[in-house]
Amino acid sequence: MKKILLSLLLLLSTVFASQFVAAAADLEVNTPAISAIKGSMQARHGQLGAHYASGAIGLTKDGLIAVRDANVVPLKDRAALNSAVAAENADRANLYKEIATANGHPEWQLEIQSTFAGRWIDKAQGGWYYQGASGWVQK
Amino acid sequence: MKNWITGLALACALPACVTINIYFPAAAAEKAADKIIDDVWQLKNGAEKPNVKAVEPASAPAK
């Protein structure tokens, strides 16, 4: 009986130790899915960069982007802008989901998203717009 | 017998503690976010903010 108890305890401590190590380590962000999303966002940034600077688009407080002032974009370019924003948001949502699942915790998706929200705004260039508590703010 | 029951109780209680301890690694998430944002926005000069504190409120403060 003692032997069974001992082995049970050993098993439990192993489980505990592995969980602890997993929690303490860095997040896994180098999966093929994450790299693909990153590549797509990097390529799109060439197009979106000018729109951040002009104030046409801004960073939302939930880690996505939105059209802020379509009037600064020529009418003929607005459809392209809208579809780029939609594609960017789809990539971002996917990115947050992929990071959560790559680390074995799909339930972390929202927390990852809100972490990113703060970091995007923090790293945004001066002059770009972001959503504050009560509307758009220029950095 | 009493020892055995205590052991069993402990064995049942331990997994509960483990479950509770699986917290969201906020600092690791910030680090991961920074790495990805640097890549996407191609912010190669990481010297701009070398010592970004991990402790930050969940919502962005007004700047």
N, CA and C atoms of all chains as a GROMACS GRO file, in nm:
protein
  606
    1MET      N    1   0.084  -0.121   0.000
    1MET     CA    2   0.000   0.000   0.000
    1MET      C    3   0.088   0.126   0.000
    2LYS      N    4   0.192   0.118   0.083
    2LYS     CA    5   0.281   0.233   0.092
    2LYS      C    6   0.348   0.262  -0.043
    3LYS      N    7   0.376   0.152  -0.111
    3LYS     CA    8   0.444   0.163  -0.239
    3LYS      C    9   0.354   0.235  -0.342
    4ILE      N   10   0.229   0.198  -0.339
    4ILE     CA   11   0.134   0.260  -0.432
    4ILE      C   12   0.122   0.410  -0.404
    5LEU      N   13   0.112   0.440  -0.276
    5LEU     CA   14   0.098   0.579  -0.235
    5LEU      C   15   0.220   0.660  -0.277
    6LEU      N   16   0.336   0.598  -0.260
    6LEU     CA   17   0.461   0.666  -0.293
    6LEU      C   18   0.468   0.694  -0.443
    7SER      N   19   0.430   0.594  -0.521
    7SER     CA   20   0.438   0.613  -0.666
    7SER      C   21   0.335   0.715  -0.713
    8LEU      N   22   0.222   0.719  -0.645
    8LEU     CA   23   0.119   0.817  -0.678
    8LEU      C   24   0.172   0.959  -0.651
    9LEU      N   25   0.238   0.971  -0.539
    9LEU     CA   26   0.293   1.101  -0.501
    9LEU      C   27   0.401   1.144  -0.601
   10LEU      N   28   0.481   1.048  -0.641
   10LEU     CA   29   0.588   1.076  -0.736
   10LEU      C   30   0.528   1.125  -0.869
   11LEU      N   31   0.423   1.057  -0.909
   11LEU     CA   32   0.356   1.092  -1.034
   11LEU      C   33   0.300   1.235  -1.026
   12LEU      N   34   0.238   1.264  -0.914
   12LEU     CA   35   0.179   1.396  -0.895
   12LEU      C   36   0.284   1.505  -0.894
   13SER      N   37   0.396   1.477  -0.829
   13SER     CA   38   0.500   1.580  -0.823
   13SER      C   39   0.560   1.603  -0.961
   14THR      N   40   0.566   1.496  -1.041
   14THR     CA   41   0.617   1.513  -1.178
   14THR      C   42   0.523   1.602  -1.258
   15VAL      N   43   0.394   1.576  -1.244
   15VAL     CA   44   0.293   1.657  -1.314
   15VAL      C   45   0.306   1.802  -1.270
   16PHE      N   46   0.317   1.821  -1.140
   16PHE     CA   47   0.327   1.956  -1.086
   16PHE      C   48   0.450   2.028  -1.140
   17ALA      N   49   0.563   1.957  -1.137
   17ALA     CA   50   0.689   2.018  -1.181
   17ALA      C   51   0.683   2.058  -1.328
   18SER      N   52   0.627   1.970  -1.411
   18SER     CA   53   0.624   2.000  -1.554
   18SER      C   54   0.533   2.120  -1.582
   19GLN      N   55   0.423   2.128  -1.506
   19GLN     CA   56   0.332   2.242  -1.526
   19GLN      C   57   0.402   2.371  -1.487
   20PHE      N   58   0.476   2.363  -1.378
   20PHE     CA   59   0.544   2.483  -1.330
   20PHE      C   60   0.646   2.531  -1.432
   21VAL      N   61   0.721   2.437  -1.487
   21VAL     CA   62   0.822   2.473  -1.587
   21VAL      C   63   0.755   2.536  -1.708
   22ALA      N   64   0.643   2.476  -1.751
   22ALA     CA   65   0.573   2.528  -1.868
   22ALA      C   66   0.525   2.671  -1.844
   23ALA      N   67   0.480   2.698  -1.721
   23ALA     CA   68   0.428   2.829  -1.691
   23ALA      C   69   0.538   2.933  -1.682
   24ALA      N   70   0.657   2.891  -1.639
   24ALA     CA   71   0.764   2.986  -1.618
   24ALA      C   72   0.837   3.020  -1.749
   25ALA      N   73   0.831   2.931  -1.846
   25ALA     CA   74   0.909   2.951  -1.968
   25ALA      C   75   0.846   3.058  -2.057
   26ASP      N   76   0.918   3.094  -2.161
   26ASP     CA   77   0.867   3.190  -2.258
   26ASP      C   78   0.750   3.130  -2.335
   27LEU      N   79   0.672   3.215  -2.394
   27LEU     CA   80   0.563   3.167  -2.479
   27LEU      C   81   0.620   3.122  -2.612
   28GLU      N   82   0.560   3.017  -2.664
   28GLU     CA   83   0.601   2.966  -2.795
   28GLU      C   84   0.540   3.054  -2.904
   29VAL      N   85   0.625   3.116  -2.986
   29VAL     CA   86   0.572   3.199  -3.094
   29VAL      C   87   0.638   3.165  -3.228
   30ASN      N   88   0.705   3.052  -3.232
   30ASN     CA   89   0.778   3.019  -3.355
   30ASN      C   90   0.718   2.902  -3.432
   31THR      N   91   0.588   2.892  -3.432
   31THR     CA   92   0.525   2.785  -3.510
   31THR      C   93   0.509   2.832  -3.654
   32PRO      N   94   0.497   2.738  -3.746
   32PRO     CA   95   0.478   2.778  -3.887
   32PRO      C   96   0.355   2.867  -3.906
   33ALA      N   97   0.246   2.836  -3.834
   33ALA     CA   98   0.124   2.917  -3.850
   33ALA      C   99   0.149   3.061  -3.808
   34ILE      N  100   0.217   3.080  -3.695
   34ILE     CA  101   0.243   3.215  -3.646
   34ILE      C  102   0.337   3.289  -3.742
   35SER      N  103   0.438   3.218  -3.791
   35SER     CA  104   0.531   3.282  -3.886
   35SER      C  105   0.460   3.327  -4.012
   36ALA      N  106   0.366   3.245  -4.058
   36ALA     CA  107   0.293   3.279  -4.181
   36ALA      C  108   0.209   3.405  -4.159
   37ILE      N  109   0.142   3.412  -4.046
   37ILE     CA  110   0.060   3.530  -4.017
   37ILE      C  111   0.148   3.653  -4.006
   38LYS      N  112   0.261   3.637  -3.938
   38LYS     CA  113   0.354   3.749  -3.922
   38LYS      C  114   0.402   3.800  -4.057
   39GLY      N  115   0.435   3.706  -4.146
   39GLY     CA  116   0.483   3.744  -4.279
   39GLY      C  117   0.378   3.823  -4.355
   40SER      N  118   0.254   3.778  -4.343
   40SER     CA  119   0.146   3.845  -4.414
   40SER      C  120   0.123   3.986  -4.358
   41MET      N  121   0.133   3.998  -4.225
   41MET     CA  122   0.114   4.130  -4.164
   41MET      C  123   0.230   4.223  -4.196
   42GLN      N  124   0.350   4.165  -4.202
   42GLN     CA  125   0.468   4.245  -4.234
   42GLN      C  126   0.455   4.303  -4.375
   43ALA      N  127   0.411   4.219  -4.468
   43ALA     CA  128   0.395   4.265  -4.606
   43ALA      C  129   0.287   4.373  -4.614
   44ARG      N  130   0.179   4.355  -4.539
   44ARG     CA  131   0.069   4.451  -4.544
   44ARG      C  132   0.109   4.584  -4.480
   45HIS      N  133   0.204   4.579  -4.390
   45HIS     CA  134   0.241   4.703  -4.321
   45HIS      C  135   0.298   4.807  -4.418
   46GLY      N  136   0.355   4.759  -4.528
   46GLY     CA  137   0.404   4.852  -4.630
   46GLY      C  138   0.291   4.941  -4.680
   47GLN      N  139   0.173   4.882  -4.689
   47GLN     CA  140   0.055   4.956  -4.737
   47GLN      C  141  -0.008   5.038  -4.623
   48LEU      N  142  -0.013   4.979  -4.504
   48LEU     CA  143  -0.084   5.045  -4.394
   48LEU      C  144  -0.003   5.157  -4.328
   49GLY      N  145   0.128   5.151  -4.337
   49GLY     CA  146   0.214   5.247  -4.268
   49GLY      C  147   0.175   5.392  -4.295
   50ALA      N  148   0.151   5.424  -4.422
   50ALA     CA  149   0.116   5.561  -4.459
   50ALA      C  150  -0.019   5.600  -4.400
   51HIS      N  151  -0.109   5.504  -4.390
   51HIS     CA  152  -0.243   5.533  -4.337
   51HIS      C  153  -0.242   5.557  -4.186
   52TYR      N  154  -0.151   5.490  -4.116
   52TYR     CA  155  -0.136   5.520  -3.973
   52TYR      C  156  -0.089   5.665  -3.958
   53ALA      N  157   0.009   5.701  -4.042
   53ALA     CA  158   0.069   5.834  -4.031
   53ALA      C  159  -0.031   5.944  -4.067
   54SER      N  160  -0.118   5.918  -4.164
   54SER     CA  161  -0.213   6.022  -4.206
   54SER      C  162  -0.333   6.029  -4.112
   55GLY      N  163  -0.349   5.930  -4.027
   55GLY     CA  164  -0.463   5.928  -3.936
   55GLY      C  165  -0.587   5.864  -3.997
   56ALA      N  166  -0.571   5.807  -4.115
   56ALA     CA  167  -0.684   5.738  -4.177
   56ALA      C  168  -0.725   5.618  -4.093
   57ILE      N  169  -0.626   5.550  -4.037
   57ILE     CA  170  -0.655   5.436  -3.952
   57ILE      C  171  -0.587   5.455  -3.817
   58GLY      N  172  -0.634   5.381  -3.720
   58GLY     CA  173  -0.574   5.388  -3.587
   58GLY      C  174  -0.580   5.254  -3.519
   59LEU      N  175  -0.508   5.247  -3.406
   59LEU     CA  176  -0.503   5.122  -3.329
   59LEU      C  177  -0.617   5.121  -3.228
   60THR      N  178  -0.693   5.014  -3.228
   60THR     CA  179  -0.805   5.008  -3.134
   60THR      C  180  -0.755   4.955  -2.999
   61LYS      N  181  -0.838   4.977  -2.898
   61LYS     CA  182  -0.794   4.936  -2.764
   61LYS      C  183  -0.805   4.785  -2.744
   62ASP      N  184  -0.864   4.715  -2.842
   62ASP     CA  185  -0.872   4.570  -2.828
   62ASP      C  186  -0.772   4.496  -2.917
   63GLY      N  187  -0.666   4.568  -2.956
   63GLY     CA  188  -0.559   4.500  -3.028
   63GLY      C  189  -0.583   4.481  -3.176
   64LEU      N  190  -0.680   4.555  -3.230
   64LEU     CA  191  -0.705   4.548  -3.374
   64LEU      C  192  -0.681   4.687  -3.433
   65ILE      N  193  -0.721   4.708  -3.559
   65ILE     CA  194  -0.711   4.842  -3.617
   65ILE      C  195  -0.848   4.878  -3.673
   66ALA      N  196  -0.869   5.006  -3.698
   66ALA     CA  197  -0.997   5.050  -3.753
   66ALA      C  198  -0.976   5.173  -3.839
   67VAL      N  199  -1.068   5.194  -3.934
   67VAL     CA  200  -1.066   5.317  -4.012
   67VAL      C  201  -1.112   5.429  -3.920
   68ARG      N  202  -1.030   5.533  -3.911
   68ARG     CA  203  -1.061   5.643  -3.819
   68ARG      C  204  -1.119   5.762  -3.895
   69ASP      N  205  -1.057   5.792  -4.009
   69ASP     CA  206  -1.103   5.906  -4.088
   69ASP      C  207  -1.080   5.875  -4.236
   70ALA      N  208  -1.184   5.824  -4.299
   70ALA     CA  209  -1.170   5.782  -4.439
   70ALA      C  210  -1.150   5.902  -4.531
   71ASN      N  211  -1.187   6.023  -4.483
   71ASN     CA  212  -1.181   6.141  -4.569
   71ASN      C  213  -1.039   6.178  -4.611
   72VAL      N  214  -0.939   6.136  -4.536
   72VAL     CA  215  -0.802   6.171  -4.575
   72VAL      C  216  -0.751   6.079  -4.687
   73VAL      N  217  -0.831   5.980  -4.721
   73VAL     CA  218  -0.790   5.888  -4.828
   73VAL      C  219  -0.873   5.920  -4.952
   74PRO      N  220  -0.809   5.932  -5.069
   74PRO     CA  221  -0.885   5.957  -5.193
   74PRO      C  222  -0.993   5.851  -5.212
   75LEU      N  223  -1.106   5.896  -5.264
   75LEU     CA  224  -1.222   5.808  -5.278
   75LEU      C  225  -1.187   5.676  -5.346
   76LYS      N  226  -1.103   5.684  -5.447
   76LYS     CA  227  -1.073   5.563  -5.524
   76LYS      C  228  -0.993   5.461  -5.443
   77ASP      N  229  -0.927   5.507  -5.338
   77ASP     CA  230  -0.844   5.415  -5.260
   77ASP      C  231  -0.916   5.359  -5.137
   78ARG      N  232  -1.038   5.406  -5.114
   78ARG     CA  233  -1.104   5.368  -4.988
   78ARG      C  234  -1.141   5.221  -4.980
   79ALA      N  235  -1.183   5.167  -5.092
   79ALA     CA  236  -1.221   5.025  -5.092
   79ALA      C  237  -1.099   4.939  -5.058
   80ALA      N  238  -0.984   4.977  -5.116
   80ALA     CA  239  -0.861   4.902  -5.090
   80ALA      C  240  -0.822   4.914  -4.943
   81LEU      N  241  -0.840   5.035  -4.888
   81LEU     CA  242  -0.808   5.056  -4.747
   81LEU      C  243  -0.897   4.968  -4.658
   82ASN      N  244  -1.027   4.971  -4.688
   82ASN     CA  245  -1.120   4.891  -4.608
   82ASN      C  246  -1.085   4.743  -4.611
   83SER      N  247  -1.048   4.694  -4.729
   83SER     CA  248  -1.020   4.551  -4.734
   83SER      C  249  -0.886   4.520  -4.667
   84ALA      N  250  -0.793   4.615  -4.672
   84ALA     CA  251  -0.665   4.593  -4.602
   84ALA      C  252  -0.687   4.590  -4.451
   85VAL      N  253  -0.775   4.678  -4.402
   85VAL     CA  254  -0.805   4.681  -4.258
   85VAL      C  255  -0.872   4.550  -4.216
   86ALA      N  256  -0.967   4.504  -4.298
   86ALA     CA  257  -1.036   4.379  -4.266
   86ALA      C  258  -0.937   4.262  -4.265
   87ALA      N  259  -0.848   4.260  -4.364
   87ALA     CA  260  -0.750   4.150  -4.372
   87ALA      C  261  -0.654   4.156  -4.254
   88GLU      N  262  -0.614   4.277  -4.218
   88GLU     CA  263  -0.522   4.293  -4.104
   88GLU      C  264  -0.589   4.243  -3.976
   89ASN      N  265  -0.715   4.278  -3.957
   89ASN     CA  266  -0.785   4.236  -3.836
   89ASN      C  267  -0.805   4.084  -3.832
   90ALA      N  268  -0.828   4.026  -3.948
   90ALA     CA  269  -0.842   3.881  -3.952
   90ALA      C  270  -0.709   3.816  -3.914
   91ASP      N  271  -0.599   3.871  -3.966
   91ASP     CA  272  -0.466   3.819  -3.932
   91ASP      C  273  -0.438   3.834  -3.783
   92ARG      N  274  -0.473   3.950  -3.729
   92ARG     CA  275  -0.445   3.974  -3.587
   92ARG      C  276  -0.524   3.878  -3.499
   93ALA      N  277  -0.652   3.862  -3.530
   93ALA     CA  278  -0.735   3.771  -3.450
   93ALA      C  279  -0.678   3.629  -3.457
   94ASN      N  280  -0.636   3.591  -3.578
   94ASN     CA  281  -0.575   3.459  -3.597
   94ASN      C  282  -0.446   3.446  -3.519
   95LEU      N  283  -0.368   3.552  -3.520
   95LEU     CA  284  -0.239   3.552  -3.449
   95LEU      C  285  -0.260   3.527  -3.300
   96TYR      N  286  -0.355   3.598  -3.241
   96TYR     CA  287  -0.380   3.582  -3.097
   96TYR      C  288  -0.427   3.440  -3.068
   97LYS      N  289  -0.510   3.389  -3.155
   97LYS     CA  290  -0.562   3.254  -3.135
   97LYS      C  291  -0.450   3.151  -3.149
   98GLU      N  292  -0.366   3.170  -3.249
   98GLU     CA  293  -0.257   3.075  -3.274
   98GLU      C  294  -0.157   3.073  -3.158
   99ILE      N  295  -0.127   3.190  -3.104
   99ILE     CA  296  -0.033   3.194  -2.991
   99ILE      C  297  -0.092   3.119  -2.873
  100ALA      N  298  -0.221   3.140  -2.848
  100ALA     CA  299  -0.286   3.072  -2.735
  100ALA      C  300  -0.285   2.920  -2.755
  101THR      N  301  -0.320   2.875  -2.874
  101THR     CA  302  -0.324   2.730  -2.896
  101THR      C  303  -0.184   2.671  -2.903
  102ALA      N  304  -0.088   2.744  -2.958
  102ALA     CA  305   0.049   2.694  -2.966
  102ALA      C  306   0.106   2.670  -2.827
  103ASN      N  307   0.053   2.739  -2.729
  103ASN     CA  308   0.102   2.723  -2.593
  103ASN      C  309   0.010   2.634  -2.508
  104GLY      N  310  -0.083   2.569  -2.576
  104GLY     CA  311  -0.168   2.472  -2.506
  104GLY      C  312  -0.275   2.534  -2.419
  105HIS      N  313  -0.301   2.663  -2.436
  105HIS     CA  314  -0.405   2.729  -2.356
  105HIS      C  315  -0.492   2.817  -2.444
  106PRO      N  316  -0.585   2.757  -2.518
  106PRO     CA  317  -0.673   2.837  -2.604
  106PRO      C  318  -0.748   2.944  -2.526
  107GLU      N  319  -0.768   2.920  -2.397
  107GLU     CA  320  -0.844   3.017  -2.316
  107GLU      C  321  -0.763   3.144  -2.289
  108TRP      N  322  -0.637   3.145  -2.326
  108TRP     CA  323  -0.555   3.265  -2.306
  108TRP      C  324  -0.574   3.368  -2.417
  109GLN      N  325  -0.649   3.332  -2.520
  109GLN     CA  326  -0.658   3.417  -2.640
  109GLN      C  327  -0.691   3.563  -2.607
  110LEU      N  328  -0.792   3.584  -2.524
  110LEU     CA  329  -0.833   3.722  -2.494
  110LEU      C  330  -0.726   3.797  -2.416
  111GLU      N  331  -0.660   3.726  -2.325
  111GLU     CA  332  -0.555   3.792  -2.247
  111GLU      C  333  -0.436   3.827  -2.337
  112ILE      N  334  -0.406   3.738  -2.430
  112ILE     CA  335  -0.299   3.766  -2.525
  112ILE      C  336  -0.337   3.887  -2.609
  113GLN      N  337  -0.462   3.890  -2.652
  113GLN     CA  338  -0.509   4.002  -2.733
  113GLN      C  339  -0.496   4.134  -2.656
  114SER      N  340  -0.533   4.134  -2.528
  114SER     CA  341  -0.526   4.261  -2.455
  114SER      C  342  -0.380   4.298  -2.423
  115THR      N  343  -0.294   4.197  -2.409
  115THR     CA  344  -0.151   4.227  -2.394
  115THR      C  345  -0.099   4.295  -2.520
  116PHE      N  346  -0.133   4.238  -2.636
  116PHE     CA  347  -0.090   4.297  -2.762
  116PHE      C  348  -0.146   4.439  -2.778
  117ALA      N  349  -0.271   4.459  -2.738
  117ALA     CA  350  -0.333   4.590  -2.754
  117ALA      C  351  -0.245   4.698  -2.691
  118GLY      N  352  -0.200   4.672  -2.568
  118GLY     CA  353  -0.115   4.768  -2.500
  118GLY      C  354   0.020   4.785  -2.567
  119ARG      N  355   0.075   4.675  -2.617
  119ARG     CA  356   0.209   4.682  -2.677
  119ARG      C  357   0.207   4.750  -2.814
  120TRP      N  358   0.104   4.725  -2.894
  120TRP     CA  359   0.094   4.793  -3.024
  120TRP      C  360   0.095   4.944  -3.002
  121ILE      N  361   0.011   4.988  -2.906
  121ILE     CA  362  -0.001   5.132  -2.880
  121ILE      C  363   0.131   5.187  -2.827
  122ASP      N  364   0.193   5.112  -2.739
  122ASP     CA  365   0.320   5.155  -2.682
  122ASP      C  366   0.428   5.172  -2.788
  123LYS      N  367   0.425   5.085  -2.887
  123LYS     CA  368   0.530   5.086  -2.988
  123LYS      C  369   0.494   5.170  -3.111
  124ALA      N  370   0.372   5.224  -3.112
  124ALA     CA  371   0.329   5.305  -3.226
  124ALA      C  372   0.415   5.430  -3.238
  125GLN      N  373   0.429   5.479  -3.360
  125GLN     CA  374   0.509   5.600  -3.381
  125GLN      C  375   0.431   5.723  -3.338
  126GLY      N  376   0.503   5.828  -3.305
  126GLY     CA  377   0.439   5.954  -3.272
  126GLY      C  378   0.356   6.002  -3.390
  127GLY      N  379   0.237   6.056  -3.363
  127GLY     CA  380   0.151   6.103  -3.470
  127GLY      C  381   0.043   6.003  -3.507
  128TRP      N  382   0.065   5.877  -3.474
  128TRP     CA  383  -0.036   5.776  -3.503
  128TRP      C  384  -0.150   5.790  -3.404
  129TYR      N  385  -0.265   5.739  -3.444
  129TYR     CA  386  -0.382   5.745  -3.356
  129TYR      C  387  -0.408   5.611  -3.290
  130TYR      N  388  -0.452   5.619  -3.166
  130TYR     CA  389  -0.497   5.497  -3.096
  130TYR      C  390  -0.622   5.529  -3.017
  131GLN      N  391  -0.697   5.425  -2.985
  131GLN     CA  392  -0.821   5.442  -2.911
  131GLN      C  393  -0.792   5.448  -2.762
  132GLY      N  394  -0.821   5.562  -2.702
  132GLY     CA  395  -0.809   5.573  -2.557
  132GLY      C  396  -0.942   5.537  -2.493
  133ALA      N  397  -0.955   5.569  -2.366
  133ALA     CA  398  -1.077   5.534  -2.293
  133ALA      C  399  -1.198   5.607  -2.351
  134SER      N  400  -1.175   5.730  -2.403
  134SER     CA  401  -1.289   5.807  -2.452
  134SER      C  402  -1.267   5.856  -2.594
  135GLY      N  403  -1.221   5.768  -2.679
  135GLY     CA  404  -1.209   5.805  -2.819
  135GLY      C  405  -1.065   5.806  -2.871
  136TRP      N  406  -1.050   5.857  -2.992
  136TRP     CA  407  -0.919   5.855  -3.057
  136TRP      C  408  -0.823   5.955  -2.994
  137VAL      N  409  -0.701   5.913  -2.977
  137VAL     CA  410  -0.597   5.999  -2.921
  137VAL      C  411  -0.479   5.994  -3.017
  138GLN      N  412  -0.420   6.112  -3.040
  138GLN     CA  413  -0.300   6.112  -3.125
  138GLN      C  414  -0.177   6.100  -3.038
  139LYS      N  415  -0.093   6.008  -3.075
  139LYS     CA  416   0.026   5.985  -2.993
  139LYS      C  417   0.130   6.093  -3.018
  140MET      N  418  -0.387   0.346   0.917
  140MET     CA  419  -0.511   0.377   0.844
  140MET      C  420  -0.530   0.528   0.832
  141LYS      N  421  -0.506   0.595   0.943
  141LYS     CA  422  -0.523   0.741   0.942
  141LYS      C  423  -0.424   0.806   0.844
  142ASN      N  424  -0.304   0.751   0.846
  142ASN     CA  425  -0.200   0.801   0.756
  142ASN      C  426  -0.242   0.787   0.611
  143TRP      N  427  -0.302   0.674   0.586
  143TRP     CA  428  -0.343   0.643   0.450
  143TRP      C  429  -0.447   0.743   0.400
  144ILE      N  430  -0.541   0.774   0.492
  144ILE     CA  431  -0.648   0.869   0.456
  144ILE      C  432  -0.589   1.008   0.434
  145THR      N  433  -0.496   1.046   0.518
  145THR     CA  434  -0.431   1.175   0.501
  145THR      C  435  -0.360   1.182   0.366
  146GLY      N  436  -0.293   1.074   0.334
  146GLY     CA  437  -0.221   1.068   0.206
  146GLY      C  438  -0.316   1.082   0.089
  147LEU      N  439  -0.429   1.014   0.100
  147LEU     CA  440  -0.526   1.018  -0.008
  147LEU      C  441  -0.583   1.158  -0.023
  148ALA      N  442  -0.611   1.220   0.090
  148ALA     CA  443  -0.664   1.356   0.088
  148ALA      C  444  -0.565   1.452   0.021
  149LEU      N  445  -0.439   1.433   0.054
  149LEU     CA  446  -0.333   1.516  -0.003
  149LEU      C  447  -0.324   1.494  -0.153
  150ALA      N  448  -0.333   1.367  -0.192
  150ALA     CA  449  -0.324   1.332  -0.333
  150ALA      C  450  -0.439   1.394  -0.411
  151CYS      N  451  -0.555   1.405  -0.348
  151CYS     CA  452  -0.670   1.466  -0.414
  151CYS      C  453  -0.656   1.618  -0.419
  152ALA      N  454  -0.597   1.674  -0.315
  152ALA     CA  455  -0.589   1.820  -0.305
  152ALA      C  456  -0.482   1.878  -0.397
  153LEU      N  457  -0.376   1.802  -0.419
  153LEU     CA  458  -0.263   1.854  -0.496
  153LEU      C  459  -0.300   1.894  -0.638
  154PRO      N  460  -0.372   1.808  -0.712
  154PRO     CA  461  -0.408   1.849  -0.849
  154PRO      C  462  -0.488   1.977  -0.852
  155ALA      N  463  -0.570   2.001  -0.749
  155ALA     CA  464  -0.648   2.124  -0.743
  155ALA      C  465  -0.556   2.245  -0.737
  156CYS      N  466  -0.452   2.234  -0.657
  156CYS     CA  467  -0.354   2.343  -0.646
  156CYS      C  468  -0.288   2.366  -0.782
  157VAL      N  469  -0.255   2.257  -0.848
  157VAL     CA  470  -0.188   2.268  -0.977
  157VAL      C  471  -0.276   2.343  -1.075
  158THR      N  472  -0.404   2.308  -1.076
  158THR     CA  473  -0.497   2.373  -1.168
  158THR      C  474  -0.504   2.523  -1.142
  159ILE      N  475  -0.510   2.559  -1.015
  159ILE     CA  476  -0.520   2.699  -0.981
  159ILE      C  477  -0.393   2.774  -1.020
  160ASN      N  478  -0.280   2.704  -1.014
  160ASN     CA  479  -0.153   2.771  -1.041
  160ASN      C  480  -0.125   2.797  -1.188
  161ILE      N  481  -0.210   2.747  -1.277
  161ILE     CA  482  -0.186   2.773  -1.419
  161ILE      C  483  -0.239   2.913  -1.450
  162TYR      N  484  -0.158   3.009  -1.419
  162TYR     CA  485  -0.195   3.149  -1.439
  162TYR      C  486  -0.151   3.195  -1.578
  163PHE      N  487  -0.202   3.309  -1.620
  163PHE     CA  488  -0.160   3.364  -1.749
  163PHE      C  489  -0.024   3.431  -1.732
  164PRO      N  490   0.078   3.388  -1.807
  164PRO     CA  491   0.212   3.445  -1.791
  164PRO      C  492   0.223   3.581  -1.856
  165ALA      N  493   0.182   3.685  -1.785
  165ALA     CA  494   0.173   3.819  -1.842
  165ALA      C  495   0.307   3.870  -1.893
  166ALA      N  496   0.412   3.848  -1.816
  166ALA     CA  497   0.544   3.899  -1.857
  166ALA      C  498   0.592   3.830  -1.983
  167ALA      N  499   0.572   3.699  -1.989
  167ALA     CA  500   0.613   3.625  -2.108
  167ALA      C  501   0.531   3.667  -2.229
  168ALA      N  502   0.404   3.697  -2.206
  168ALA     CA  503   0.318   3.739  -2.316
  168ALA      C  504   0.362   3.875  -2.370
  169GLU      N  505   0.403   3.964  -2.280
  169GLU     CA  506   0.451   4.096  -2.325
  169GLU      C  507   0.578   4.081  -2.407
  170LYS      N  508   0.663   3.993  -2.362
  170LYS     CA  509   0.789   3.969  -2.433
  170LYS      C  510   0.760   3.915  -2.573
  171ALA      N  511   0.669   3.820  -2.578
  171ALA     CA  512   0.632   3.762  -2.707
  171ALA      C  513   0.568   3.866  -2.798
  172ALA      N  514   0.482   3.950  -2.740
  172ALA     CA  515   0.416   4.055  -2.818
  172ALA      C  516   0.520   4.151  -2.875
  173ASP      N  517   0.615   4.192  -2.792
  173ASP     CA  518   0.718   4.285  -2.837
  173ASP      C  519   0.798   4.227  -2.953
  174LYS      N  520   0.829   4.100  -2.942
  174LYS     CA  521   0.909   4.035  -3.046
  174LYS      C  522   0.831   4.035  -3.178
  175ILE      N  523   0.706   4.001  -3.171
  175ILE     CA  524   0.624   3.992  -3.292
  175ILE      C  525   0.600   4.131  -3.352
  176ILE      N  526   0.572   4.229  -3.266
  176ILE     CA  527   0.547   4.365  -3.316
  176ILE      C  528   0.674   4.421  -3.381
  177ASP      N  529   0.787   4.397  -3.319
  177ASP     CA  530   0.914   4.442  -3.378
  177ASP      C  531   0.933   4.383  -3.518
  178ASP      N  532   0.894   4.257  -3.534
  178ASP     CA  533   0.907   4.192  -3.664
  178ASP      C  534   0.808   4.250  -3.764
  179VAL      N  535   0.684   4.265  -3.722
  179VAL     CA  536   0.580   4.310  -3.815
  179VAL      C  537   0.603   4.455  -3.858
  180TRP      N  538   0.640   4.539  -3.763
  180TRP     CA  539   0.663   4.681  -3.794
  180TRP      C  540   0.809   4.708  -3.827
  181GLN      N  541   0.890   4.605  -3.826
  181GLN     CA  542   1.032   4.615  -3.856
  181GLN      C  543   1.101   4.723  -3.773
  182LEU      N  544   1.078   4.718  -3.644
  182LEU     CA  545   1.143   4.810  -3.551
  182LEU      C  546   1.272   4.744  -3.507
  183LYS      N  547   1.375   4.765  -3.586
  183LYS     CA  548   1.499   4.691  -3.556
  183LYS      C  549   1.580   4.755  -3.446
  184ASN      N  550   1.561   4.888  -3.426
  184ASN     CA  551   1.640   4.952  -3.322
  184ASN      C  552   1.578   4.924  -3.185
  185GLY      N  553   1.606   4.806  -3.134
  185GLY     CA  554   1.552   4.768  -3.004
  185GLY      C  555   1.613   4.848  -2.891
  186ALA      N  556   1.709   4.935  -2.922
  186ALA     CA  557   1.775   5.014  -2.819
  186ALA      C  558   1.686   5.127  -2.768
  187GLU      N  559   1.576   5.149  -2.842
  187GLU     CA  560   1.490   5.261  -2.804
  187GLU      C  561   1.434   5.244  -2.662
  188LYS      N  562   1.388   5.122  -2.634
  188LYS     CA  563   1.333   5.095  -2.501
  188LYS      C  564   1.392   4.965  -2.448
  189PRO      N  565   1.514   4.972  -2.398
  189PRO     CA  566   1.578   4.848  -2.356
  189PRO      C  567   1.519   4.787  -2.230
  190ASN      N  568   1.467   4.871  -2.141
  190ASN     CA  569   1.422   4.819  -2.013
  190ASN      C  570   1.274   4.843  -1.991
  191VAL      N  571   1.195   4.792  -2.081
  191VAL     CA  572   1.050   4.805  -2.066
  191VAL      C  573   1.007   4.720  -1.946
  192LYS      N  574   0.944   4.784  -1.852
  192LYS     CA  575   0.901   4.711  -1.732
  192LYS      C  576   0.786   4.617  -1.768
  193ALA      N  577   0.791   4.501  -1.707
  193ALA     CA  578   0.687   4.402  -1.735
  193ALA      C  579   0.556   4.440  -1.668
  194VAL      N  580   0.566   4.517  -1.560
  194VAL     CA  581   0.445   4.552  -1.486
  194VAL      C  582   0.377   4.669  -1.554
  195GLU      N  583   0.257   4.645  -1.601
  195GLU     CA  584   0.184   4.750  -1.670
  195GLU      C  585   0.035   4.725  -1.651
  196PRO      N  586  -0.045   4.827  -1.637
  196PRO     CA  587  -0.188   4.804  -1.621
  196PRO      C  588  -0.246   4.737  -1.745
  197ALA      N  589  -0.354   4.666  -1.725
  197ALA     CA  590  -0.414   4.590  -1.836
  197ALA      C  591  -0.463   4.682  -1.945
  198SER      N  592  -0.525   4.793  -1.907
  198SER     CA  593  -0.572   4.884  -2.009
  198SER      C  594  -0.470   4.996  -2.026
  199ALA      N  595  -0.460   5.045  -2.147
  199ALA     CA  596  -0.360   5.147  -2.174
  199ALA      C  597  -0.399   5.278  -2.105
  200PRO      N  598  -0.308   5.333  -2.029
  200PRO     CA  599  -0.338   5.461  -1.964
  200PRO      C  600  -0.339   5.574  -2.065
  201ALA      N  601  -0.412   5.680  -2.034
  201ALA     CA  602  -0.414   5.794  -2.123
  201ALA      C  603  -0.276   5.858  -2.125
  202LYS      N  604  -0.231   5.891  -2.246
  202LYS     CA  605  -0.098   5.948  -2.256
  202LYS      C  606  -0.105   6.094  -2.294
   0.00000   0.00000   0.00000
